[in-house]
């Protein structure tokens, strides 16, 4: 059973409600016809509700995809930092394997032809000292360092000695392409939020609620005052701002 996306539903309903109130009050004032105003208001409610639904769902899917990949990269970084050299070498050998054959594992590095791949996974960016150790190793071919992250100073040193650097983005894409991502990470902390906290997080935009209630109050007053146009315009602007804040924030 597919889980209901409650924040998306609430945002859509809120946007549709704002459109309904704004169009009903405005058109009723100009036409003096409740039925015409009601028809336009219902149409506006569905139209703007549908548009907000499409926009918010697209934005949510994009954020979800990005956040999921970033979370997986962080977990992979920690996983590789805590894993043994033997495990890492075997994993990278499978990832770098091509039609020409499987890389040779030798002294904490991978050899492909004349090229040497050095791996160094730790949570802190690798330093100039780490790069210096690679420089000391003699190799006729090209040298490549595979790591989680590298400091700016170490990266400059690599460029000076023509050493290529592959960071966690490359490692993640490589393992994902070869379907070699770990099924279970060494450590994978999970924190589940309650439904109340999720709803509260979606409505944490403090400007939204005051604008909505202020706009609704002004539209309601327009039915009883001698100067309704002022209340309709002011209330409409507040409702519009509250809906825009909710959708585009």
C-alpha positions as CSV (number, residue, x, y, z in Angstrom):
1,X,0.0,0.0,0.0
2,X,1.4,3.3,-1.0
3,X,2.0,5.8,1.8
4,X,0.1,9.0,1.7
5,X,2.3,12.1,1.3
6,X,0.5,14.1,3.9
7,X,2.6,17.3,3.6
8,X,2.0,17.4,-0.1
9,X,-1.8,16.9,0.4
10,X,-2.0,19.6,3.0
11,X,0.0,22.1,0.9
12,X,-2.3,21.4,-2.1
13,X,-5.4,21.9,0.0
14,X,-4.1,25.1,1.5
15,X,-3.3,26.6,-1.9
16,X,-6.7,25.6,-3.3
17,X,-8.4,27.1,-0.3
18,X,-6.6,30.4,-0.7
19,X,-7.6,30.5,-4.4
20,X,-11.2,29.6,-3.6
21,X,-11.6,32.4,-0.9
22,X,-9.9,35.0,-3.0
23,X,-11.8,34.3,-6.2
24,X,-15.2,33.9,-4.5
25,X,-14.9,37.1,-2.6
26,X,-13.6,39.2,-5.5
27,X,-16.0,37.9,-8.2
28,X,-19.0,38.1,-5.8
29,X,-18.2,41.7,-5.1
30,X,-18.0,42.6,-8.9
31,X,-20.9,40.5,-10.2
32,X,-23.2,40.4,-7.1
33,X,-24.0,36.8,-8.1
34,X,-23.2,34.1,-5.6
35,X,-23.5,31.2,-8.1
36,X,-21.1,32.8,-10.7
37,X,-18.6,33.5,-7.9
38,X,-18.9,30.0,-6.6
39,X,-18.4,28.5,-10.0
40,X,-15.3,30.5,-10.7
41,X,-14.0,29.9,-7.1
42,X,-14.3,26.1,-7.4
43,X,-12.6,26.2,-10.8
44,X,-9.8,28.3,-9.4
45,X,-9.5,26.0,-6.4
46,X,-8.9,23.0,-8.5
47,X,-6.7,24.8,-11.0
48,X,-4.3,26.3,-8.6
49,X,-4.4,23.3,-6.3
50,X,-3.4,21.1,-9.3
51,X,-0.6,23.4,-10.3
52,X,0.7,23.6,-6.8
53,X,0.5,19.8,-6.5
54,X,2.5,19.3,-9.7
55,X,5.1,21.9,-8.7
56,X,5.6,20.8,-5.1
57,X,5.7,17.0,-6.0
58,X,8.3,17.7,-8.7
59,X,10.4,19.7,-6.2
60,X,10.0,17.0,-3.5
61,X,11.0,14.2,-5.9
62,X,14.1,16.2,-6.9
63,X,15.1,16.9,-3.3
64,X,14.4,13.3,-2.3
65,X,16.7,12.0,-5.1
66,X,19.5,14.4,-4.2
67,X,19.2,13.9,-0.5
68,X,19.1,10.1,-0.9
69,X,22.3,10.1,-3.0
70,X,24.1,12.4,-0.6
71,X,23.1,10.3,2.4
72,X,24.3,7.2,0.6
73,X,27.6,8.9,-0.2
74,X,28.1,9.8,3.5
75,X,27.3,6.2,4.6
76,X,29.7,4.9,1.9
77,X,32.4,7.2,3.1
78,X,32.1,6.0,6.7
79,X,31.7,2.4,5.5
80,X,35.0,2.5,3.6
81,X,36.8,4.3,6.4
82,X,35.9,1.5,8.8
83,X,36.5,-1.4,6.4
84,X,39.6,-3.4,6.1
85,X,42.2,-2.9,3.4
86,X,41.4,-6.4,2.0
87,X,37.7,-5.6,1.7
88,X,38.4,-2.3,0.0
89,X,40.9,-3.7,-2.5
90,X,38.5,-6.5,-3.5
91,X,35.6,-4.0,-3.9
92,X,37.6,-1.5,-6.0
93,X,39.1,-4.3,-8.1
94,X,35.6,-5.4,-9.0
95,X,34.6,-1.8,-9.7
96,X,37.6,-1.1,-11.9
97,X,37.5,-4.4,-13.7
98,X,37.1,-4.0,-17.5
99,X,37.3,-6.1,-20.6
100,X,41.1,-6.1,-20.4
101,X,40.9,-7.9,-17.1
102,X,40.8,-7.6,-13.4
103,X,43.2,-5.2,-11.6
104,X,46.1,-6.8,-9.7
105,X,46.1,-6.2,-6.0
106,X,49.6,-5.4,-4.7
107,X,50.8,-3.7,-1.5
108,X,47.6,-1.7,-0.8
109,X,47.3,-0.6,-4.4
110,X,45.7,-1.8,-7.6
111,X,47.7,-2.2,-10.8
112,X,46.1,-1.9,-14.2
113,X,48.7,-2.3,-16.9
114,X,51.4,0.3,-15.9
115,X,49.0,2.5,-14.0
116,X,48.7,2.4,-10.2
117,X,45.6,3.1,-8.1
118,X,46.2,4.0,-4.5
119,X,43.3,4.1,-2.1
120,X,43.1,6.0,1.2
121,X,39.7,6.2,2.9
122,X,39.3,8.1,6.1
123,X,36.8,10.6,7.4
124,X,39.2,13.6,7.3
125,X,40.5,14.8,3.9
126,X,43.8,13.3,2.9
127,X,46.7,15.6,3.6
128,X,50.0,16.5,1.8
129,X,51.7,13.8,3.9
130,X,49.4,11.2,2.4
131,X,50.1,12.4,-1.1
132,X,53.9,12.4,-0.3
133,X,53.7,8.7,0.5
134,X,52.3,8.1,-3.0
135,X,54.9,10.3,-4.6
136,X,57.7,8.1,-3.0
137,X,56.3,5.0,-4.7
138,X,58.0,4.4,-8.0
139,X,55.7,3.8,-11.0
140,X,56.3,3.9,-14.7
141,X,52.6,4.6,-15.4
142,X,50.1,7.1,-14.2
143,X,49.2,7.4,-10.5
144,X,45.7,7.8,-9.2
145,X,44.6,8.3,-5.6
146,X,41.1,7.1,-4.7
147,X,39.7,8.6,-1.4
148,X,36.7,10.2,0.3
149,X,38.0,13.7,0.2
150,X,41.2,15.6,-0.3
151,X,42.4,18.9,1.1
152,X,43.1,21.9,-1.2
153,X,46.8,21.9,-0.4
154,X,47.1,18.2,-1.1
155,X,45.2,18.6,-4.4
156,X,47.6,21.2,-5.6
157,X,50.5,18.9,-4.7
158,X,48.8,16.1,-6.8
159,X,48.5,18.5,-9.7
160,X,52.2,19.4,-9.5
161,X,53.2,15.7,-9.7
162,X,50.5,14.7,-12.3
163,X,48.6,12.5,-9.9
164,X,44.9,12.1,-10.6
165,X,42.4,12.2,-7.7
166,X,39.1,10.3,-7.5
167,X,36.9,11.3,-4.6
168,X,33.8,9.7,-3.1
169,X,31.5,11.0,-5.9
170,X,33.5,9.0,-8.4
171,X,33.6,5.9,-6.1
172,X,29.8,6.1,-5.5
173,X,29.0,6.4,-9.2
174,X,31.4,3.6,-10.0
175,X,30.0,1.1,-7.5
176,X,26.4,2.1,-8.3
177,X,27.0,1.6,-12.0
178,X,28.5,-1.9,-11.4
179,X,25.8,-2.7,-8.8
180,X,28.5,-3.1,-6.1
181,X,27.1,-0.8,-3.5
182,X,27.0,-2.5,-0.1
183,X,23.7,-4.0,0.9
184,X,24.4,-3.3,4.5
185,X,26.8,-0.6,5.8
186,X,29.2,-1.0,8.7
187,X,27.2,1.7,10.5
188,X,23.9,3.1,9.4
189,X,22.3,5.3,12.0
190,X,18.5,5.8,11.4
191,X,16.4,8.4,13.1
192,X,12.7,8.1,12.5
193,X,10.6,11.2,12.9
194,X,7.1,11.1,14.3
195,X,4.2,12.1,12.1
196,X,3.6,15.1,14.4
197,X,7.2,16.4,13.8
198,X,6.9,15.9,10.1
199,X,3.7,17.9,9.9
200,X,5.2,20.6,12.2
201,X,8.3,20.8,10.0
202,X,6.2,21.4,6.9
203,X,4.3,24.3,8.6
204,X,7.3,25.9,10.2
205,X,7.2,28.8,7.8
206,X,6.1,31.4,10.4
207,X,4.9,34.0,8.0
208,X,2.4,31.6,6.4
209,X,-0.2,31.1,9.1
210,X,-0.5,34.8,10.3
211,X,-0.9,35.9,6.7
212,X,-3.6,33.3,6.0
213,X,-5.7,34.2,9.1
214,X,-5.2,37.9,8.6
215,X,-6.3,37.7,4.9
216,X,-9.3,35.5,5.8
217,X,-10.4,38.0,8.5
218,X,-10.2,40.9,6.0
219,X,-12.2,39.0,3.4
220,X,-14.8,38.2,6.0
221,X,-15.0,41.8,7.0
222,X,-15.6,42.8,3.4
223,X,-19.1,41.4,3.6
224,X,-20.1,43.8,6.4
225,X,-18.1,47.0,5.7
226,X,-19.0,50.1,3.6
227,X,-15.6,50.0,1.9
228,X,-15.3,46.3,0.8
229,X,-12.8,46.9,-2.0
230,X,-10.0,47.8,0.5
231,X,-10.6,44.6,2.5
232,X,-10.8,42.5,-0.6
233,X,-7.6,43.8,-2.0
234,X,-5.7,43.6,1.3
235,X,-7.0,40.2,2.3
236,X,-6.4,38.9,-1.2
237,X,-2.8,40.0,-1.2
238,X,-2.3,38.3,2.2
239,X,-3.8,35.1,1.0
240,X,-1.8,35.2,-2.1
241,X,1.4,35.7,-0.2
242,X,0.7,32.9,2.3
243,X,0.0,30.5,-0.6
244,X,3.1,31.5,-2.5
245,X,5.3,31.3,0.7
246,X,4.0,27.8,1.3
247,X,4.5,26.5,-2.2
248,X,7.8,28.1,-3.2
249,X,9.5,28.2,0.2
